[in-house]
Amino acid sequence: MAELEGVSEEARFLESFKVDKFCRFCLASSRDAQQQEVCSGFFQLRDKDSHDRQVQEMALQEKFIMRVIVSEGDIRKLTMTTRPDTLEDLIGWLKGTLQANYNFVLQYQDPDFNNELCNLEDVSELPDKPTIKIIPMIELVPVTEPVEQSSSCGDTSSLADTEILSSSSLDRSVPWPEVFEIPKFSVDVEYRLRQGNLLYLRDGTYLKVTKELKHDILEKLAEVIYAFDAYPKKEDLAAVAQALVETHPCLKEVGSPSGCVGWKNSLKFKVGNYRAKMCKLGRLDVTVNSGKRGRYSKNGDPPNKDIKKPRKGEINFLPQYPEGLDDHNLEAARQVLVNEMMKAKPNVSLIKKEMDRTFALRRKEVVTDKPAITQIVQRWPSLFSESQVCYEFTRVVGKNLKENFFEALDRFSPNLMDLFRKKTGLSGQLLTDLLRQTKTTEPTDIRCLCLRGLPVVLGDDPSAFFKTCSDATDKDLYSETSVGILCIDEHPQLNPSRVSIILEGSVVMEELANLPQAFCVLFGLIYALHLDYPKCMKSTFHFIQQVMLNLGRDPSHETELRSIVQMLPCSAALTSPCSTLRLTYCGALSYSTLSASGRGASKGRRGVAMATMMK
């Protein structure tokens, strides 16, 4: 009898008359006990094996109810269909049920210690109907050079889907602000500027800027500018200089048309000196260009040739390695990714973590070495998945790819369709044919129409980009295509049944959901792999980048973008997130000015197309 009691105690048998076989000494059920005498010897005695079987059956049949403390103001009653076997199973179930995208540990109220909280190490420690508390794990990201900046300096809401890990190598998190806010200077400088502003307001006198004061002001501004962009454009420097004299009017320059021309020129040289200082400290985004300027260039190239810097709105162009990691560590992490991708079911969370860790190594390879696409596919197979392309785009640009791409496309769609209907001539015939093929108003069909028609309006050559075939094995069709989309269908249509992505004459991603999805992923791949836009679709990609997604600015395509934005109805232009295009194209410039710009750019095929659109 004592041995049976020991077995019962070891298995932690729950005595309860609510269960069917309630007796701890035999296997009598509640119904059998009412029909037979227990002392008759009719029932089989309980042994260890039969007891373990019953406990397992009860665990499968009995629901697991728990009280979960998420926070002080969020306490929930949750029910699992069965009791979890491991602590990892319980944590995974809680993450899915609570939709928690962060790591945490669990504590529970232990009856042995008057229901005080204890760390949960094994699910066998949990009593019946336990109270569990979630303790989030705070993972700190080291900050090397903190910079004071207002929350209004950038759209941080677009980073909501970015998971920041302690091993992350993201140097910057926000793009260049639309309105540059002048930082706070040292106490001495702030005092002198405050006194100068008071004198300016009283009698309009300007502050006499000493060499020391000017150095301190420029040094602080260069530090803040570098935190946003290591290679700011001249328009950015002009905006900083203008913001400086507006914040501190005593610093305005006498005789200058804008009052800040001298400050702008001084900022240009000071930022260059600050880059040289960062180069000596080993910052990758500037050391990559060391020795390329003037007579000291390694290959004898002229200055400013092949300068590697952000050109499409990248905020993490060449980030630093994570603290404490080097090439050897990151190469080992890359090998872990390769091995994981060989499995039938790769661990998604592990891939995400290691891709975050190796981001700096990957950017260094694609930017400085520019390997062939086939080599990148071999070294980074995990990058060529839809989810990882979106994550990589967020790391590089700081925005959600799908959310921003499709939101902008849907916003421009009605106005683009109106423009398609109004076009005449050869392009009008092509657009009319595309409109005729659009048989429904489903979002996917409308998006296909806009993506197919936009290159026609911009004078691009979509036939060299959209490759259509009935057999994907016919590689001769796209072997010379650098960047494109392969539409696989027996009969050509706007939204083909199968879509693939072509890079350097090879299919790198297959079985994408539809054509808009493939276009979106391809746009992300161009950023992830540091590729140039295809020449046959350069204007289309620049329009998507600068007008639709508000990423960077390229003066070389300003004339073409002015033309297309001017042709759109004013409502579409005003709702564009790109404030520069919004102000310049819809307000400051007249129709005649834009027409002249279109005619002035009429040299060459694309220029002729743009001039034709203005008529």
N, C-alpha and C positions, 0 to 999 in steps of 0.2 A: 504493500500500500504506500509506503514511504517513497518507494522508487517511482510509482505512478505520480505521486504528488510532485516529485522532483522533475519528472518529465513535463508535467503540466506547468510548473513554474518556469522551466527553461524555455518553453515555447510561448510563454506569456499568454496562456489561454484565457480568453475573456469569458468569465462566468456571467451568463445573462440568460434569463428564462425567455427572452425574445427570440433566441436561436432555436433551431429545430432540435439538434442533439445537444442538450444542455448538461447532461450528466458528465462529471469529470472521471467517473470510474468505468462506465460502459458506454456503448454506442446506442443507447435507447433514445428514440425520438419522443417528443411530447405526445404524439398520438399513440405510439406503442405503449408508453407508460400508463395510459388510461385504459388500455385493453388487457395488458398482462401484468402479473405481479413481478416486481423488480427482483424479488428474492427467489423467484422460481428458477433462475439460472437460464432463462430463455435468451437473454441478450448477451451479445459478444462483449467481452471485457476490452477496455481501451488499452492499447499498447502505443509505443512511440510512433510506429509507422502509420497506424490508422489515425492517430491524433494529428500528425503532420499533414496528412491528406485532408483532414477536415479543416484544419487551419487555412490551407491553401484554397480550398473551396469557398470558405467564408470570405477570404480576402478578395476572391474574384467576384463574389456576389454582393459584397457590402460596399456601399459608397463611402468615400472619404471626404468628410465635411471638415472645413477648417475656417478659422477666423483670421483674416489677413489684415495687418496694419500696414497700409501703404504709406500713410503720413498721419499727422495728428488729426487732420480734417477728412481723411479718407480711409475708413475702416470697412471692409467688405466681408460678406459671407460667401465662400466659394466651395464648390463641390466637384470632386473628381469621381469619375465612374469607378475607378479602382484605386487602391492604395499604391503609391509609387514605389518602385523597386529600389531606386537609387536617388541620391540627393540631386544629381544632375537632371534626372527626369522631372523632379519636382520643380527645380529652377527653370528648366525649359518650358514646362507647362505654364508656370506663372508668367514668364516673359510673353508667351503667346496670348494668354488670357488678358493680361493687363496692358498688352501692347507696349511693353517697356523696352526701349532701344538702348538701355544702359546696363552695365554690369552691377550685380549686387550680391550680398551674402544674406543669410537668414538667421534669425534668432527665434527661440520659442520659449514659452513659459513652462519652466520645469517644475512639476509637482513636488519633486524631492527637495526643492529649495523655496517652498512657499510661493510658487508661481513667479519667481524672479526670472528675468530674461537670461538665457544662456545661448552661446553660439551653437548652431545646429551642424553637427559633423556627419550624422548618419540618420536616415529616415526611421530606423528602428528605435531611435530615442523618442520619437513623437508619441504622446499619449493619444487616447481617443478624443476626437474633436479638438485638436490643438489650436492654440493661438500663436500665430507666426507673425513676426515683424520683419519687414524688408529694410535692409540697411544699404543704401546706394554706395558704390565705391567711387570715390573722387579720384580722377586721374589727372594729374597736373601736367601741363605743357610748358617746358622752359621757355622763357621770353628773354632774348639776348639784349635787345635795345628797345625798351618801352618808349612809346611816343604818345603824347597827349593828343587826343583827337575826339571830336564830338561824334555822337551816334548818328548825327545827320550827315556825316561825311560819306556815307555809302549805304547801299541797300543790304543790310546784314540779314534781312529776312530771307534772302535767296540762299543762305547757308544753312537753313534749318535742317536739310537732309544730310549735312556733312557730319560724319562721326569723327571727332577729334581724339586721337589716341596719344598716349604719352610718348610713343615712338614716331609720331608724325613729323614730317619734314616741311610743312607748309610755312614759308617765311611771311607771306602776306595773306590777309583775309578779306580785304576790301579793295576795290579798284580806285582809280583816281576820282576824287569827289567832284561833283558838278559845281559846288561852291566851296572853294578852298578857305578853310578857317585858319587864321593866323594863330600860331601857338603862343603860349606864355613864355616870355623870356626870363632871364635871371632877374633877381630882385633889383639889382642896381640898374639894369637896362629898363625894366618896367617903370621904375621910379623916374628916370630921366625922360622916358617917353610920355609918361603921364604929365609931368611938368611942361613938356614941350607942347602937348595937346591943349593944355589949359591956356598957354600963351597964344597959341594959334586961334583958339576960340575967342580970346579977349581982344587981340589987336591984329590977327592975321599974319603974324610973323612966323617964319619957318625955323625949325631947329637946325643949328649948325652941327652937322654930323661929324664927329671926330673919327679918325681912322680906327681906333679901338672899338668905338660903339658900332661902327659899320661892320667890323669883323665879327663881333658877337651876334649881331642880327643875322648876317648872312650864314654864319656857321649853324645857328639853330634852324633856319629855314632849309638849308641844304640837308640837314639831318632828317627833317620831316618829309621833305620831297623824296629822299632816297627810300624812306619807309613805304612810300606809295609806288615809286617807279625809279629805277636806277638810271634810265635814259628818258627823262621827260622831254616832250616836244616843246618847240618854241612857244606854241600857244599856251601850254601849261605854265611855262615860266612867266609869260606875260600876265596870265591870270593871277599868279602868286604875287607879282609885283603890284598889280592893280589892287589886290586885296590888302596888301601891306599899307599902301598910302590911303586907302579908304578906312582901314582900322586905325591908323595913326596918321592923320592928315598933316601933322607937323613935319613928316618926312617927304612931302611932295617936293619935286624939283622945279626950280624956277626956270622958265624958258622951255620946258619940255612939253610937247603937245598933250601927252596923257598924264604928265607929272610923275612918270615912273620908268621912262626909257632907260635911264642910267641904272636903276635898280634891276631891271630885267637883264641888262648886259652883265652886271656884276654877279647876278645869280647864275648866269650861264657858266662863268668861269669858276665860281665857287663850287657849283655842283660837279664840275669836272675835277676840281681838286679833291672834293670829297670822295669821288669814285676812285681816284688814285690812292687815297688813304685806305679805302675799303679793299682795294686790290692788294695792298701790302698785308692786310689782315687775312687774305685768302678767300674773300667772298667769290663764289663761283660765278655769279651773274656778271662780274666785271673782270675777273681773271681770265675768262674765256676770250676776251678781246685784248689782252695785254700783248704788246709788241706788234699791233696791227696798224699803228698810226705813224705816218711819216717815214723817214729814212731808216728807222730802226725796225721796220716790219721784217719778219723772219724770211718771207718768200720774195721780198722786194716788191710787194704789192703797194699800190698807192694808198694813201690814208683813206679811211672810211669805207674800204672795200670789204664786203662780207662781214660786217659788224653784226654779231649775234645779239639781238635785243628784241623785246616784245614788239610785234608789229600788228597783232590782231586782238589786242585787248587782254593778253595774258597777264595775270598778276603774280603767278608763281612760275616764272619762265625757267630759271635755273636755281632751284632752292638749295640750301645747304643740307649736308647729310644730318640725320638725327644725331643728337648729342651722344657721344660715346660709341658711335658706329663708324666703321670705315669700309673700304671696298671689300675687304675679306668678309666681314660680317654680312654685308648686304648681298654679296654674291652667294653666300650660304643660304640666306633667306630666299633668294631667287631660285635656287635649286630646290628648295622646299616647295615652291609654287609649281615648278615643272613636274616634280614627283606627284604632287597632289592632283594635277590635271590628268595624269595617267590613269587615275582610278575611275571606276564606273560611276561612282557618285562622289564627286569632290566635296570637301567640307567648305561650304560657302563662307562661313564666318572666318575660318582660317585664311582663305584666299583674300578676303577683304582686309584682314589685319596685315598680312604680309605685303599686299599691294600698297597699303598706306606706308608701311615701313620702307619699301624699296622705291618709293616715288622719286626721290632725288637721284638715285642711280639710274633709273629709267630715263628721266629727263636729260641727264648728262649724256647718255648714249644717243638718244634721238636728236639732240641739238648739236652736240659737238662732233660725234662720229658719223651721223647720218647713214646708218647701215641700210642695206637693202631690206625690203619688206619681208622677203622670205626668211632672212636672218632674224628679224624681230619676231616673226611668228614662232620660230624655233626657240628663241630665248624667253619670250614672254607670251606663251600660249593663253594664259588666263586673261590677257588684255583683250582678246578678240571675242568677247561676249557682250551682249547688249548691256547688261547691268554694269560691268566693269568699264565700258566706254563712258557711260553716264557718270560713274564715280570719278574717272580720270578727268573728264571735262570739268567737273566741279573742283577738283584739286587744282587744275591749271587756271581756270577762269573765276571760280568762286560763285558760279550760278548753276541752278538746276537745268540741265539740258532739255529734257522733255517738256517740263512745265513751261519754260520760257519760249521754246521753239514753237510748240503747238498753240500756246496762248497768243503769240504774236501773229502766227499764220492765220488763226481764226479771226483775229481782229482786222487784219488787212484783207481777208477774203472777199467781203462784199464789195469793197471799193475796187479791188483788182478785177473782179468779174464785170463790174460796170465799165472799167477801162477796156477789157477785152472786147466787149460788145461795141464800143465806139471806134475801135481801130479799123482802118481801111487799108487798102493795098494788099501786098503779098502777105505781110504779117497779119493783117485782118482776116485773110482767107484761112491762114493756119489756125488762128484763134477761133474762128467760126467753126472749123472742123472739130477742135477740141471741145467747144461748147456743145456741139451736136452729140459728141460721144458721152457727155455727162448726162445720164438718164435719171439720176436720183439726186436728192438734196442731202444725202447722208454726209456727215462730216468727212469721212474718208474720201468720198468721191470729190467733194469740193476742194479738199486739200490737194488731191491729185491734179485737179484742173489748174489750181493756182501754181503748183510747182512745175507743171508742164508748160503753162503759158507765160510765166514770168521770164524765162530765158528768151522767148520770142520777142517780148516787149523791150527787153534790154539789149537786143541785137546779138545775143549769144548763139551758139550752135548746139542745140540740145541733141541733135542726132549723133554727135561725137561723144556724148555723155551717157545718154540712155541707149543701151545696146539691147536689142530684142532678138530672141531666138527661140526655137522650139526644143532644142537639145542643148543642155548645159555642157555636154562633153565637147561641143564644137568650139575649141579654144582659139581657133584661128580668127574668130569673129572679134575677140577682145584682147588678143595677145599684145597689141600695140597701145592699148588703153591705159593711161597712167592712173587716172582716177575716174570711176564711173559706176553706174548701177546697171546690173544685168537683169532684164525683164524676161522671164521664161514663161512662154505661153504659146499655144498653137496659133491663136489669132491675136494680133497686136491690139491692146486696149489700154485705157488710161491706168487702171489698177490691175496689173497682171496677177496671175494666181501664185506665182513664185517669184521672189526677188532676192538677189544676191548683191554683194558689194565687191567691186573690182579695184585692186590697187596694184600698180606696176604689172599689169597683164595677168594677174592671178586672182582667183576668187578667194577672199579671206574670211568672209562671213556669208552663211547661207540661211535659207528658210526664215527670212524675216517676215513679219506679219503682213505688211503691205508696203506700198511704195513710199508714202509719207514717213513711215517708221524707218525705212531704209535710208531715206534722205537725211533724216535727223541723226541717225547713228553714224552715217558717213561724215556729216559735219563735225560730230564729236571726235571721230577718228582722225580727221585732219588736224585738230588741235592736239590730240593725244600723241600723234606720231610726228608732229611738227612738219607737216606737208604743205606744199604750195597749192593754191587753188588751181584747178585745171584751166588752162588757157581758154578752152572753148566755153567755159562757164564762169569766167572770172567776175564779170559784172553781177551775175546772179548771186554768187557767194558773198561778194562785197555788200550787196544790198541786204542780204539776210543778216550779215554780221553787223553792219553799221546802222542800218535803219530799223530793222526788225528787232534785233537783240541788243542794240546799243553797246557794241563791243569795239572799242578803239576807234581810231580815225585814220583814214588814208587819203591825203590830199591829192594823190595821183588819180583817184576815181571820183573826185568831188563833182566834176562837171556832169558826169553820167548820173550820179545820185541826185543832183539838183534837178535834172530833167525829169526823172521818174517820180520824185516826190512832188514836183510842181504839177505833174499831170494827174496825180491822185486827187480826189476831192479833198477839200480843206479839212473836213472832219477827220479823215484818216491821217493826214499829216499832223494835225494837232494832237491826236491821241498817240502818236509815235512816242516811245520812251526816250528817243534821242533828242535831247534838248537843243543840241547844236543845229541839227537839221531842222528842228521845229522852228527855231527863231530865225535862222538864216534863210531857209527856203520859203517859209510861209509869210514872213513879215518884212524882212529887210530888203529882199530882192524882188524886183518887179518882173513881170512876165517878159518884157522886152529884153531885160538883162539876161534872163535865163535862155531866151531864144538865141541871143548873140553868143552865149556860152556854148549852146548846142551847135551852132554853125561854126564856131571857132574850133570845135573839136571834131570837125567832120572829116578829117584826114584819116583814111583807112576805113575798113568795112564797118566796125562798130561805131565810129564817129558818124558815118553816113546814116546809119540806122537811128542814132540818137537825134540827128538833125531832122530826119523824116518824122520822128514822133512829135517834134515841136510844131509841125505844120498843122 
